[in-house]
Amino acid sequence: MNKLIKDMCLYKELNTAYQLIVTGLGELQEIDMGNDFYHLPHLLLANGLERFMKCYICLVYEAREGKYPDFDMLKNLGHDLSRLNKVIITNYFADNSRPALKDDIVFLKDDEKLKIILKILSEFGKYARYYNLDVVTGKSVQSSFDSKDEWKRLERSIEDPTPCLTSNNQEGLY
């Protein structure tokens, strides 16, 4: 297939990934006491991040090999975002002694919040995305992973809402 067509498709895929991530982050901002539907932002973020990571791999692969990876190679990368992150770090990231890139690799390798986010979204994709239909259809359910509870735990680890909820000063609620 023509390289220009492949380049355009990769551009469109990157744009799709961007739109999914931005929309997913926007949907997270809509979560409140009246709306605790985490399923949609988790779907959007998991799909957007997976697409972005695979696009990144395609770009680096093409720069090194002069061609894009084949279908099987990309498919075999799977959907586990934590694993994709490790593949990128190990095989597709070079800091080239640039300070900003050195900071990036440290973040990708060591940031605990990123690890938790990727784990939650990966486990959501594996166990929670179709959990209800799996139960209904009698599929053997391996895990009762609750991505909403895990995400709430992550949110509380970032900012504890308790002081705002227990304070006589309600200013923090506005």
N, C-alpha and C positions, 0 to 999 in steps of 0.2 A: 504494500500500500504506500502511496505517496507520503513522504516525510512531512510535507506541509499540512496534509490532512491530519496526520498524527499529532503534530504540534498544536494545531487548532483544537483538536479533541482534548489534549492535555490541558490547554488553556481553559477550555470550558469546564473540565473536571475540577481544576483548581478554583474556578469561580463558584462552582457548585459547592465545593468544600467550604469555601469562605462564607457563602450565604447560609449554609447549614449551621456553621459554628456561630455566626453572628445572630441568627434567628434563635438558636438554642440558648445563647447567653441572654438574649432579650426575654425569652420565655422564662428563664430562671428568675429574672427581675420581676416577673408577674406573680411569682409565688408569694402568697400571704396567708393570713388566717382564713380567708374565704376561698382560696384556690391552692390546693396542695397537690396538683396534678404534675408530678415530677416525670411521669412517663414520657411526655412529649419532649421536654428539653433533653432528657437522657437519650432518646432516639436520635434527635437532631445532632447533639454533640458527639455521640459515639460514631454516627455515620460520617459526619463532617471531619472529625479527627482521623478516622480510618482512611478516608479518601485523600486528605491532605498528606498523611504520612506515606501513602502509596505513591502519590504524585511526586513527592520529594525523592523517593527511591527511584522512580522512573527518570527523573531529571539527572540525578547523580549517575545512574547506570548509563544513560545516554551520553553524558559527558565523558565517561571513562571508556565505553565500548563503541561509541559511534552509532549506536542503535538502541532502541527501547527494549526492555525485557519482554520475553514472550508471555503469553497468557498463563501458562502453567506456573512459571516462576512467581508471578504476582498472586495467583490464586493460592499457591502454597504458603504464602506469607500469613494467610488466615485473617482472623478478625480481632484477635487479642491485641488491644492497644499497648499493653505493657510489653508484650513480646515484640511488637513492631518498633516500639521505642528502643528496645535493646538491639534489634537488628540495625536500626539507623545508627545508633551510637557505635556499634561494633564494626559495621561494614560500610557505612555511607556518610560518615561525618569526619571531616578533617579540619582541624583548627588553623592549619597553615601559619602557626605562630602569631595569629592576630588576637589581640587582647579581647575584643568583643566576642570572638568565636570561642575563646578559652572560657569566658564566662558562660556562654551558651552551653558548652559541653558539661560544665560543672552543674548547671541547672538541670539539664536533661538527665544526668546521672544521679544527682544527689538530692534534689528538692523533694522533701517528704510529701508536701501537698500535691505536687504533680504525680508522684507515685500513687497516692491515694485516689486522685481523680481518675487516672488511667485504670487503676484496679476496679473502681466502682463501675466505670463505663464498660470495661471488659466483661466483668461478671454480669452486669445488666444484659449485655448482648448474649452471653452464654446461657444464663439461667432465668432472668426475670422478664425478658422481652416477650416471650410466649408462655410464661409460666401457667397462666390460667387455662389457655388452650391445651397445654401439655397435660394438665390435671384432667380436664374434661375428656380428652381423647384417650386417657389411660396410659400415656407415655410414662415411662419410668422417670420420676423426677429425682435428680441427683442432689439438688440443693434447694433450700428455701431462701435463697439470697434475696434480701429486701433492699433494693437500690435506694428507695426513698429514705428508709431509716439510716442507711449508710451515708447518704448525702446530707441528711440533717445532722448527723454526727460530725461530718466534715465542716458544715456551716458553723456548728457550735464551737468547734475547735478553732475556728478563725475569729468568730465574734460571738461571745456569750450574750444571749438576749436577756438573761435573768435580771441584771440590774435595771433594765428598762421596764420590765414587767412587774417588778416588786417595789419599785421606787414610788414614793408619793409624788415625785416630780414626773409628770407625764410628757415632758418636753421631748424625750427621746423617741416617743411614738409617732411624732409628726414628721 
